[in-house]
Amino acid sequence: MSDEQPQTDSVVHSRWRPIGGWLCIMAIGYELFLLPISVTVLQFLSGHPVDAVHTDKVLLLEMVAIFVGYRSFEKYHEVASK
């Protein structure tokens, strides 16, 4: 870790927020890349239509925007460096 960013004792800042961001990124990757490819392959192999479970794309993008916005707010107000 660099000298500019001291370690924080807050579980929210050190663990929860990064985990939430990575979960959102993985869910978007699943919805936009993995799901369409796997459905296409399964339909091709089986010859029948395949129903897929879709996530709410708007909710996922809103969650990512919240994570990015919160981090930008912290950087703007220099909360991360205090």
Number of C-alpha atoms within 10 A of each C-alpha: 6 6 7 9 10 11 13 11 8 9 9 11 14 12 10 11 15 13 13 14 17 12 14 19 16 12 18 18 12 16 18 14 11 12 15 13 13 14 15 12 13 14 14 12 9 9 9 9 11 13 8 10 7 10 13 11 13 8 11 17 15 12 16 18 13 13 17 13 12 13 16 12 13 13 12 10 11 10 10 16 12 9
